C-alpha cells in the first residue's frame, strides 16, 4: 500500500511539474509578455517632445555624437532627410495625436523640392517615400500623391536601359564607374507604388529590371551581398563588386544584408517573381545563421576584431522590418513562424536597456554604425535606426493583432 501511495505522489508531482513547465513556456511565448504598447507610447512621447523643441523644419536630425545628447542636423538634400519626418508619421500612426501629425507635416514640407530637382543620387526613395509616402498613406493628402509621382519620375531619370539598373552615385563614377548599390533595393518601392497610382507604367519595368540585375550580380554565391556593383556603362557588363562600407569586399556588411532581405521581399510582393522570394529567404537565413548570441549584429559579420567591434542596431531594425514583411509572403507555416519570431526577437532586444536610449539622449536607439571604414558615425544613434525601429514596432503590433483576430474567428 505504501508503494502505491508513493507512486501516486510521484505521479502527482510530475504532473504538477509538467503543468508548471507548460505554463512557463506559454508565458514566454505569449507576445503580450512584451510591453509592446508601452514601448510604442513611450517612444511617441519622446518623439513628440523632441519635435516640439526643434525650430527649423529644414534642419533634420541625423545623428548624435558620442559626447552629445542632442541631435545633429542635416539639410533636405542629405540622403537621411526623409527619416525624421517618416519617424514622426509612424508616431502619429501609433498615437493618432493631432499635434504629432502637425509636426510630421511641418518636417515633411521642406522635402518637396527634391521631387522637382534633377536627380543626383538614388536616395530619392529614402527621402520621399519615408516622408511623403507615409504621409500620403496616413492622410490621403492629394498634394502628397502628386509630389510622390513627381519624385518617382525624377528617380527614374537615373535608369540606364543598357545596364538595366538605376545609377546610385553619379558623383562616384570616377571611382566605381557605373554603380548600383544594395541600398537602392529600398528605393524601388517608390517606383512600384507610382506605377500603380497614376504614374508611368514603365516605372514597374524599371524597378523589376533593377531588382533582377541586383539579384544576378550583387547577391553573391555565399548568400551575402556586395555593397556596390560596378558595370560598364555602354555594354552593361558586370565588372566587379565592392563592399565599400564593409570590412572587406567579400565580407558580410550587416546593414547591406538587411537592405537585401527587405528589398527583395518587397520586390516579390510587387511582382510575384519567385526568384525574388527565394533570394530574400536565402539572405535572411544567412543573416540568422551568422548572428552573435545577443542577436544584434556587429557592423560587419567578418570584422576580425569581433567581439571587440561596434554593433549596428540600425541593421537589426532593418532586418526586423524585412523579416516581418517576408513572414507574410510565405505559405509555408514553419518558415512563416521562423521569420516572424526572428523579427519580433530583434525588436524586443532593441527595446531592452542594452539598446534603448531612454534618458541618455534624444534618440530612441543607441549603438548604430554608419560608415566604419571612413570612421564616420561609429557606435552612435542614427536617425534611420529610429525610423526602422518604429516601423518594426508597428509591424509587430499589426501582425499580432492580425493573429489574434484570426484566432477569434476560428
C-alpha positions in Angstrom: 0.0 0.0 0.0 2.9 2.4 0.9 4.4 1.7 -2.5 1.1 2.6 -4.3 0.9 5.8 -2.3 4.4 6.7 -3.1 3.8 6.1 -6.8 0.7 8.3 -6.7 2.6 11.1 -5.0 5.5 10.9 -7.5 3.0 10.9 -10.4 1.2 13.9 -9.0 4.4 15.8 -8.6 5.4 15.0 -12.1 2.1 16.2 -13.4 2.4 19.4 -11.5 5.9 19.9 -12.7 4.8 19.4 -16.3 1.9 21.8 -16.0 4.2 24.4 -14.4 6.7 24.0 -17.3 4.0 24.3 -19.8 2.7 27.5 -18.2 6.2 28.9 -18.1 6.8 28.1 -21.7 3.4 29.5 -22.6 4.2 32.7 -20.8 7.5 33.1 -22.6 5.8 32.5 -26.0 3.0 34.9 -25.3 3.6 38.2 -27.2 1.6 40.0 -24.5 4.5 39.4 -22.1 6.5 42.1 -24.1 5.0 45.5 -23.3 4.7 46.5 -26.9 2.1 49.2 -26.5 4.0 50.8 -23.6 7.2 50.8 -25.6 5.4 52.4 -28.6 3.8 55.1 -26.5 7.0 55.9 -24.6 8.6 56.4 -28.0 5.8 58.6 -29.2 6.0 60.8 -26.2 9.8 61.2 -26.6 9.5 61.9 -30.3 6.8 64.5 -29.7 8.9 66.2 -27.1 11.9 66.4 -29.3 9.9 67.6 -32.3 8.3 70.4 -30.3 11.8 71.7 -29.4 13.0 71.9 -32.9 12.6 75.3 -34.5 13.7 74.8 -38.1 11.8 72.3 -40.3 14.5 72.3 -43.0 17.1 71.2 -40.4 16.6 67.4 -39.9 18.1 65.1 -37.3 20.7 62.6 -38.5 23.0 61.5 -35.6 24.1 62.2 -32.1 27.8 62.4 -31.4 29.1 60.3 -28.5 29.8 63.3 -26.3 26.4 65.0 -27.1 22.8 64.4 -26.0 21.1 66.4 -28.8 20.6 65.6 -32.5 23.0 66.9 -35.1 21.2 68.2 -38.2 21.4 68.0 -42.0 19.6 69.8 -44.8 16.9 68.5 -47.1 19.4 67.2 -49.7 21.1 64.8 -47.3 20.2 61.2 -48.0 18.9 60.8 -44.5 16.5 63.8 -44.6 13.3 61.7 -45.0 13.8 59.6 -42.0 12.9 62.1 -39.3 9.5 63.2 -40.8 8.9 59.5 -41.5 9.6 58.6 -37.9 7.1 61.3 -36.9 4.5 59.8 -39.2 4.9 56.5 -37.5 4.5 58.2 -34.2 1.2 59.7 -35.5 0.1 56.3 -36.7 0.8 54.8 -33.3 -1.0 57.6 -31.4 -3.4 59.4 -33.7 -2.2 62.6 -31.9 -3.0 65.7 -34.0 -0.1 67.6 -32.6 2.3 64.9 -33.8 0.6 65.0 -37.2 1.2 68.7 -37.4 4.9 68.1 -36.6 5.2 65.4 -39.2 3.6 67.8 -41.8 6.0 70.6 -40.7 9.1 68.5 -41.3 7.8 66.8 -44.5 7.0 70.0 -46.4 10.6 71.2 -47.0 11.5 68.0 -48.8 9.1 68.8 -51.7 11.8 70.4 -53.7 13.6 67.0 -54.0 10.8 65.7 -56.3 11.2 68.6 -58.7 15.0 68.9 -58.8 17.4 67.0 -61.1 18.4 63.6 -59.6 21.9 63.4 -58.3 21.6 60.1 -56.3 19.3 57.1 -55.8 18.3 58.2 -52.3 15.2 60.0 -53.6 13.2 56.9 -52.4 14.5 57.2 -48.9 13.9 60.9 -48.8 10.4 60.9 -50.3 8.8 57.6 -49.7 9.6 57.6 -46.0 8.3 61.1 -45.6 5.6 61.9 -48.2 4.9 58.2 -48.7 3.9 57.6 -45.1 2.2 61.0 -45.0 0.0 60.0 -48.0 -0.7 56.6 -46.7 -2.0 58.0 -43.4 -3.8 61.2 -44.7 -4.7 60.7 -48.3 -3.3 64.2 -49.0 -3.6 64.7 -52.8 -0.7 67.1 -52.8 1.5 64.4 -51.3 0.4 62.0 -54.0 1.4 64.4 -56.8 4.7 65.0 -55.1 5.4 61.3 -54.9 4.6 60.8 -58.5 7.0 63.5 -59.5 9.7 62.0 -57.2 9.3 58.6 -58.9 9.7 60.2 -62.3 12.8 62.0 -61.1 14.3 58.8 -59.7 13.7 57.1 -63.0 15.9 59.5 -64.8 18.9 57.7 -63.3 17.9 54.4 -65.1 20.2 53.2 -67.8 18.5 50.6 -70.1 21.9 49.3 -71.3 22.8 48.2 -67.8 19.2 47.6 -66.6 19.7 49.4 -63.3 19.4 52.8 -61.6 22.7 54.6 -61.2 23.2 55.0 -57.5 26.0 57.5 -57.2 26.6 59.8 -60.2 29.3 61.6 -58.2 31.3 58.3 -57.7 31.6 57.2 -61.3 35.2 58.1 -61.3 35.8 55.5 -58.5 33.2 52.8 -59.2 32.3 53.5 -62.9 28.5 52.9 -63.5 27.5 51.8 -60.0 24.5 50.3 -58.3 24.3 49.6 -54.6 22.3 47.2 -52.5 20.7 50.1 -50.6 18.9 51.0 -53.9 16.7 48.0 -53.5 14.8 50.0 -50.8 14.1 52.8 -53.3 12.2 50.6 -55.8 9.1 50.6 -53.7 8.5 54.3 -54.7 8.6 53.2 -58.4 6.3 50.2 -57.8 3.9 52.4 -55.9 3.8 55.1 -58.6 3.2 52.6 -61.4 0.0 51.5 -59.6 -1.2 55.0 -58.6 -1.3 57.1 -61.8 2.3 57.1 -62.7 4.0 55.8 -65.8 3.6 52.0 -66.1 7.2 51.8 -67.3 8.3 52.6 -63.7 7.3 49.0 -62.8 9.6 47.6 -65.6 12.4 49.8 -64.4 12.1 48.6 -60.8 11.8 44.9 -61.8 14.8 45.1 -64.1 16.8 46.8 -61.4 15.9 44.0 -58.9 16.8 41.3 -61.4 20.2 42.8 -62.2 20.9 43.3 -58.5 19.9 39.7 -57.7 22.2 38.4 -60.5 25.3 40.4 -59.8 25.2 41.9 -56.3 23.9 38.9 -54.4 26.9 36.6 -54.0 27.0 32.8 -54.1 27.9 32.8 -50.4 24.4 34.3 -49.6 25.9 37.7 -48.6 25.8 40.8 -50.7 28.2 43.3 -52.2 27.6 46.9 -51.2 28.4 48.2 -54.8 28.2 46.6 -58.2 30.3 48.2 -60.9 29.1 48.0 -64.5 30.3 49.0 -68.0 28.0 51.9 -68.9 27.9 51.0 -72.6 27.8 47.2 -72.7 26.1 46.7 -69.4 28.7 44.1 -68.4 29.2 43.5 -64.7 32.8 44.4 -63.8 33.2 43.7 -60.1 31.7 44.0 -56.7 32.8 46.2 -53.8 31.8 46.3 -50.2 32.5 50.0 -49.7 31.2 50.4 -46.2 32.1 46.9 -45.0 35.3 45.4 -43.7 36.4 43.8 -47.0 34.9 43.4 -50.4 34.0 39.8 -49.8 32.9 40.3 -46.2 29.3 40.5 -44.9 28.3 44.1 -44.2 25.4 43.9 -41.7 23.2 46.7 -42.9 23.6 45.8 -46.5 22.3 42.3 -45.7 19.3 43.9 -44.1 18.6 46.1 -47.2 18.7 43.0 -49.3 16.3 41.0 -47.1 13.8 43.8 -47.1 14.3 45.0 -50.7 13.8 41.5 -52.3 10.8 40.8 -50.1 9.1 43.9 -51.4 10.2 43.1 -55.0 8.5 39.7 -54.7 5.4 41.3 -53.1 5.1 43.7 -56.1 6.0 41.3 -58.9 5.2 37.8 -57.8 8.5 36.6 -59.2 9.5 33.5 -57.2 13.3 34.2 -57.7 12.9 37.4 -55.6 11.3 35.4 -52.7 13.9 32.7 -52.9 16.6 35.4 -52.7 15.0 37.1 -49.7 14.8 33.8 -47.9 18.4 33.0 -48.7 19.7 36.3 -47.4 17.5 36.1 -44.3 18.6 32.5 -43.5 22.3 33.5 -43.9 21.8 36.6 -41.6 20.0 34.5 -38.9 22.7 31.8 -39.1 25.6 34.2 -38.5 24.1 36.3 -35.8 26.0 36.6 -32.4 24.4 35.4 -29.2 22.6 38.6 -28.4 21.0 38.6 -32.0 22.2 42.1 -32.8 24.9 42.1 -35.5 28.3 43.7 -35.4 28.7 46.3 -38.1 30.3 43.6 -40.3 30.0 39.9 -39.6 33.6 39.3 -40.6 35.4 42.1 -38.7 38.4 40.2 -37.1 38.1 42.4 -34.0 34.8 40.7 -33.0 33.7 40.7 -30.2 35.5 44.0 -29.7 33.8 45.6 -32.7 30.9 48.0 -32.7 27.3 46.8 -33.1 24.8 48.1 -35.7 21.3 48.5 -34.2 20.1 50.0 -37.5 20.9 46.8 -39.3 18.8 44.8 -36.8 15.9 47.2 -37.2 16.0 47.0 -41.0 16.3 43.2 -40.8 13.3 43.0 -38.5 11.2 45.0 -40.9 12.3 42.8 -43.8 11.6 39.6 -42.0 8.2 40.8 -40.8 7.4 41.5 -44.5 8.9 38.2 -45.6 6.8 36.3 -43.0 3.6 37.5 -44.6 4.7 36.4 -48.1 5.4 32.8 -47.5 2.8 30.0 -47.5 4.9 27.5 -45.5 3.8 27.8 -41.9 7.1 26.8 -40.4 9.0 29.4 -42.4 6.4 32.0 -41.7 6.8 31.4 -38.0 10.6 31.3 -38.2 10.9 34.8 -39.8 8.1 36.3 -37.7 9.7 35.0 -34.5 13.2 36.2 -35.6 11.9 39.7 -36.3 10.0 40.0 -33.1 13.0 38.8 -31.2 15.2 41.6 -32.7 12.5 44.2 -31.8 12.3 43.0 -28.2 16.1 43.0 -27.8 16.3 46.5 -29.3 13.7 47.6 -26.8 15.9 46.4 -23.9 18.1 48.5 -21.7 21.1 47.5 -23.7 19.9 49.3 -26.8 17.0 51.7 -25.9 18.3 55.2 -25.2 15.5 56.3 -22.8 17.0 59.3 -21.0 20.5 59.0 -22.4 19.9 61.4 -25.3 17.2 62.5 -27.8 17.3 59.3 -29.9 15.3 56.1 -29.5 18.1 53.7 -30.1 21.8 53.5 -29.2 24.7 51.6 -30.9 24.4 52.1 -34.6 27.3 52.3 -37.0 27.2 54.3 -40.3 30.4 54.1 -42.3 33.1 52.4 -40.2 35.9 52.4 -42.8 35.5 56.2 -43.1 35.5 56.5 -39.3 32.0 58.1 -39.5 29.1 57.6 -37.2 30.5 54.7 -35.2 28.5 53.4 -32.2 26.1 56.4 -32.1 22.4 57.0 -32.5 21.5 57.4 -36.2 18.1 58.5 -37.4 17.4 55.6 -39.8 17.8 53.2 -36.9 14.9 55.0 -35.1 12.8 55.1 -38.3 13.0 51.3 -39.0 12.7 50.6 -35.2 9.4 52.4 -35.2 8.3 50.7 -38.4 9.2 47.3 -36.9 7.2 48.0 -33.7 4.2 48.9 -35.7 4.5 45.9 -37.9 4.8 43.7 -34.8 1.7 45.3 -33.4 -0.4 44.9 -36.6 0.7 41.3 -37.1 0.0 40.3 -33.5 -3.5 41.9 -33.8 -4.0 40.1 -37.1 -3.1 36.7 -35.5 -5.4 37.5 -32.5 -8.3 38.3 -34.9 -7.7 35.1 -36.9 -7.9 33.0 -33.7 -11.0 34.8 -32.6 -12.8 33.9 -35.9 -12.0 30.2 -35.5 
